Amino acid sequence: MKKVFLFLIIYLLVSVENYSQNVSDVDVTQRKEYMIKTYKINAKKADAYEKLRIELLQENDKLKEQKMTSSQFKNKQKKLYKKYGDEISQAFSKGRYRSWSIMTQELEYYHMLCDTKLVPRDKMRSLQKLESEAEEKRTTINESGDAELDKLEDKYKMMENQKEKIRQLLGTEDGDWYINYKQMYFISLINMDKYKTSFKNAYAIAEIEKEYGIKRAMIFKSKKKFAEREEDFFLNEENKIKAINAAVPSDVAARWKKVNADLLEYNLTSKYGLTQAQVNQFKKNYSKYAIEEYKILSSKKISDADKYTQLNEISNNFCKSVSQLFSPLQYNKWQGWWQYTFDRKMKMKGLK
């Protein structure tokens, strides 16, 4: 049954001086020169910033070690950055200006981008403008009356376009660094709630899942025989579990194991509000669909065009069979997501 649900489960998932995000820090002298040039301050004030910066990172790390919800974490981190924004303002201009707060927006990922990649003020402003416009566009898409499938496609295109613009603005290396840093930050927030843990543990899980996800993709693309690939998949999963057990406390590892043992059920209940009885019915219907899908895909007697036609038909029938399990609003969201992932799957297999 676990293999039957594998594809569905996959698609349901859409060093500083501390442990966090493993960001390689720049030389203090380089950052000092950057601070003097960027904020038009003297060496003494730049030294004062370095001291405050270390204190901020230390307090931020302590915050990341505390178990709380992602909302609580964001609120506390916001207050922490506001506190240091005030102190840095005092150090720079006796409180008259908030140039550092404007530059970093008092957000960790902008702060780390400035401090480790030494991004000039004009590029930081352009990046903030770019992301602000993207957020406004995302809100417009979400609030539009378009079909859920169209919304997902529009947001995906917008996201890919935004990534390319970030790389053009910051350069490929720094752009990819920033995209990854921010992505891991938000995945960690999701993990905090999913596994009821601290940001530190949530981030450790995100790192491990990313590492073994890449390894899994490499196994999938390998030209090994089916049996050999299955063995590699199994070993990869076993090693991932060992890595999780070694990285986080046993209670967090236990919650991770429980959620991922049936990720389909977790998403159906937490994201779409299905009851246990409804989840069981969904699984039963999906199992039938998966068996039919496998027969069509593995058949050597059916042309690609006919495969797509038949797969599209059983997909539509499956959606109809589970439609009554959802509320009308949640069904529209789920069906849009299902169609979106179905289309991507067909393209990956060269059937569309």
N, C-alpha and C positions, 0 to 999 in steps of 0.2 A: 504493500500500500504506500510505503514511503516513496518508492520510485515513481509510482503512479502520479503522486502529487508534486514531484520535483519541479517540473516546469512552472506550474501555477505558483508554487511557493516562491520561486526565484523572482517572478514578476510582481508578486505582492509587496516585495520590499522596494519600493522606489528606492634646531634645538637651542631654546634659551638656556639659562643657567639652572633650569629645573627639569623635572621629568616631562613637563607638558609639551606635547606636539613635537618633541625632538628637533627643535630648530637650532641650526648652527649659528651661534652668535658672532657678530663682527668684532673686530678689535676695538677696545674702548677708545683708543686715540682716534680711530676713524669716525666713531660715533660722536666724539667730542667736536671734531671739526665740522661734522654735519650739523650738529646742534647750533654751533656758533654761526654758521652760514645761514641756516634755515630760519632761525629765530632772532637773528641779529643780537646775540647776547655775548657777553665776555666769557673768558675761560673759567672764571670763578663761578659764574652762574651755571655753566655747562657741567662743572664738577658737582654742584649742588643737585642738578638734575640726575646725574648718575647715581647719587646716593638715594634720592627719592625713587628712582626707577627700580633699584634693587629691593627697596622696601615694598614697593607696589607688587613686584613679582613674587616676593615671599608671602605677602598677605593673600595674593591671588592663588598661590599654590595651596595655602592652608584652606582657603575657601573650597578649592577643588577636591579636597580630601573629605569634605563633609557630605554625608548622605542627606539628600533633599530632592525635591521635584525640580524639573528644569525651570519652571516659572520662578520658584524661590531662588534658584541659582542666578538667573538673569537679573532679578531685582537686586540681590545682594551684590552682584558684580557691578551693576550700574552705580550703586551707592559708593562702592569702593573706588571706582574710577572717578566719580564726581569728587570724592574726598581728596584724591591725589591731584585732580585737575585744579582744585582750589589751592593746594600747597604749591604746585608747580607755578601757578599764576603769581602767587606771592613771591616765589623765588625769582621769577623772571621780571616782574614789573610791579611788585608790591600790590598785586591784586587788580591793577588797572586793566589789564588785557588778559584774554584767555586764548592766546595763540595756539598753545599745545592742545587744548580741548577742541578747538576748531579743526586743527590738523588731524587729530586722531578720532574725533567725534566721541571720545571717551569710550571706545570699543576696542576689545582686545585684538581683533584681527587687523584693524587699522594701525593700532599701536605697534604691534609686532612687525608689521610691514614697514613702518617708518624706521623702527629701531634696528632691525636686522638687515633690511635691504636698502636703507638710506634713500628712500624715494623722495625726489624733490617736491616742493610745495605745489607747483603747478600740476604735476601728475597726480598727486593725491586729490586735488580738487576735481580734476577730470574724472578720476575713478569714482569719487563720491557722487558726482553728477550722473555718471553712467549708471551706477547702481540704483540711484534714486529714481531715475527715469524708468529703469527696468522694473522696479517694484511697483511703480504707478501703472505700468503696462500690465503687469501680472494681476494687479487688483482689477483693472478694467476687464481683463479676460475672464477672471473668476466671477465677476458680477454681470457679465453679459448673458444674454439669453441663448447663446449658442449651445449646440449639443455638447455633451461631456467629451465625446471623442475629439471634436474640433478644438475644444479648450486644451486638452492634453497635447494635441499636435502643435498648437500655437505656442504653448508654454515650452515644449521641447525645442522648437525652432528658435524661440527667443533665448533660451538658455544657452544653446550652442553658439548663437550669434554673439551673445554677451561674452562668452568665454574667449572667442576669437578677438573681440575688441579689447578685452583685458590684456591678452597676449601682445596685441599691437601696441597698446599703451605702455605696458611695463617691460616689454621684451618677453620672449618665449620662456626663458628660465625663471625669471621673477614672477611672470604671469602664472605659470604652472604652479609655482610654489604657493602663491596667494590663493589660487583656486582650490588647491588641495587643503591648505590650512583652514580656509573658511568652511569647506565641505566637511572636513573632519570635526570641526567645532560643532556644526549643527547636527551631524550624525551622533555625536556624543550627547548632545542635549536630548535627542530622541531616545538613546540608550538609557539615560538616567531614569526616564519614566518607564521604559519597557522592562528594565531589570531592577528598578527601585534601588538605585545605588548612587554613589558620588560621581562627579564629573571625571575624576581620576580613573576610577574603575571603568566607567562608560567609555572613556577614550581608549583605554587599554584593550577593551573588547573590540572597538572599532578598528584599531590598528591590526589586530590579529585577524579579524574577519576580512579586512582588505587584503592582507598578505596571502591568506589561504584562498581567497576568491581569485586572486591573480594566478595562483598556482593551479587552481581548478580549471581556469580558462585555458592555461597552457596545456594541461592534460587533454582537455576537450579538443584542442586544435592539433594535437600530436597525431602522427600517422601509425600509432601502435594498433595492434589488433584489439578487438572489442574486449576480450577477457583481460588483457594486460591493462587496458585503460580503466576497466572496472576495479581492478586491484589497486591501481594508482589512486583512483577516486576514494576508495576505502581508506587507504593509508593516509591520504591528505586530510580526510575528515577526522581520523583518529589523532593525527598530530595536532590538528586545530583544537580538538577537545583537550588534549594534554597542555597545550599552550594557554588555553583559557583557565584551566585549573591551576596552572602555575602563576598566572598573572593577577588573579583577583581572589578575594576571600571565598571560602567554601560555600557560604550562603548565596553569594552573588553568582558563583559558578553553577550552583544548583538551580537558581532561577533562570539563568541563561539556558541551561540544558532543558528545563521544562518548557520554556517558550519555544525553543527551536526544535523540540521533539515533535511539535505540531504547530508550526508557524501558520499554517493555513487557518487552523481554528482560532489562533490568537488574533489574526487580522480580521477574520469574519466577525468575531465578537467585539473587539476593541474599536475597529474602524467602521464597521457597518451595523453593529448593534444586534447581531443575530443571537438567538437563544441557543442553548445546547441542543435542543431538539431540532431546531432549524439548521444548525451546523451539521448534525448527523445526516439530515436529509440532503443537504447540499453535497456532502461527501459521497453519499450513495449515488446521486445523480452524476456527479463529476467522474466517479469511478467508471460508470457506464460509458460516459463520453470519452474518457482517456483510452479505454479499450478499443472503441471504434476508431479513434484517431490513430492509434498505433497500427491497427490493421490496414488502414488506408495508406499511411506513410511508408509502411514496410512492403507494401505490394509492388511487385515488379511488372504487373500486368496492366496497371493503370497509368495513363499519361499524366504529366505534370498538370496540364490544364484541367483534366478530370479530377485529379487529386484536390486541386484548389476548390473546385466546385463542390465536391463531396464534403470536404473539410468545412467549408463555409456553411453548408447546409446543416451539418451536425452541430456546429458551433451555435448557429441561430436556434436550433431546437433545444440545445442545452440551456441557453439563456432563457428561453420561454419556460423551461421546466423548473427553473429556480426563481423565476420572477416574483412569485407569490411569497417567497421567504423573506423578501426585503420590503421595507416601506417604499412607497413610490419614489421619494427623493433619493433614498439610499440605493435603490435599484438603478436609477438613472446614472448615478455616480459609478456604481460597480460595472454596469453594462458598458459604459463609455470606456472605463479602464480595460475591461475584457476585450472589447473590439480593438482598442489601441494596441494591446499586447499581442492579440491574434494577428493583426496586420504586420507587426514587426517580426513575428515568428515566421510568417509566410514569406516575407522578404528575405529573411536570413536563410531560409531553405530554398530560395530561388523559385518559389511557386507563385510569386506575385510581382 
